[in-house]
Amino acid sequence: MYAIQKIFGQAMWINIGFGAFNLLPIPPLDGWGVISSLLPYKFNDFIYKYENVGYAVLLISIFTGIYSYVTTPIMMAFYYVVSIFM
């Protein structure tokens, strides 16, 4: 029983990590869709002009570890919400 609980706990952390990473507001990720839909229409030209730079920003943030400063608080908030129901 302990092994099953440990496996599900690790799977939960992995899924929470993927969800938090996907919420980053960088153009190829879903967080960018949320942010860009909330911006006024006058910024559309600027948004679409620099949307291609998002891949480079994403790769740089992954390789330097900058993304963890944003994803860690999101992951902890998700974890606390999930742990309430466990």
Contacts in CASP RR format, 6 or more apart in sequence:
PFRMAT RR
TARGET T0000
AUTHOR 0000-0000-0000
METHOD contacts of the structure
MODEL  1
MYAIQKIFGQAMWINIGFGAFNLLPIPPLDGWGVISSLLPYKFNDFIYKY
ENVGYAVLLISIFTGIYSYVTTPIMMAFYYVVSIFM
12 82 0 8 1.000
13 75 0 8 1.000
13 79 0 8 1.000
16 75 0 8 1.000
16 78 0 8 1.000
16 79 0 8 1.000
16 82 0 8 1.000
17 71 0 8 1.000
17 75 0 8 1.000
17 78 0 8 1.000
19 74 0 8 1.000
19 78 0 8 1.000
20 71 0 8 1.000
20 72 0 8 1.000
20 74 0 8 1.000
20 75 0 8 1.000
20 78 0 8 1.000
21 29 0 8 1.000
21 67 0 8 1.000
21 71 0 8 1.000
22 29 0 8 1.000
22 30 0 8 1.000
22 31 0 8 1.000
23 29 0 8 1.000
23 30 0 8 1.000
23 31 0 8 1.000
23 34 0 8 1.000
23 71 0 8 1.000
23 74 0 8 1.000
24 31 0 8 1.000
24 32 0 8 1.000
24 58 0 8 1.000
24 61 0 8 1.000
24 67 0 8 1.000
24 70 0 8 1.000
24 71 0 8 1.000
25 31 0 8 1.000
25 32 0 8 1.000
25 34 0 8 1.000
25 35 0 8 1.000
26 32 0 8 1.000
26 54 0 8 1.000
26 57 0 8 1.000
26 58 0 8 1.000
26 61 0 8 1.000
27 51 0 8 1.000
27 52 0 8 1.000
27 53 0 8 1.000
27 54 0 8 1.000
27 55 0 8 1.000
27 57 0 8 1.000
27 58 0 8 1.000
28 54 0 8 1.000
28 55 0 8 1.000
28 58 0 8 1.000
29 58 0 8 1.000
36 47 0 8 1.000
39 47 0 8 1.000
60 66 0 8 1.000
61 67 0 8 1.000
END
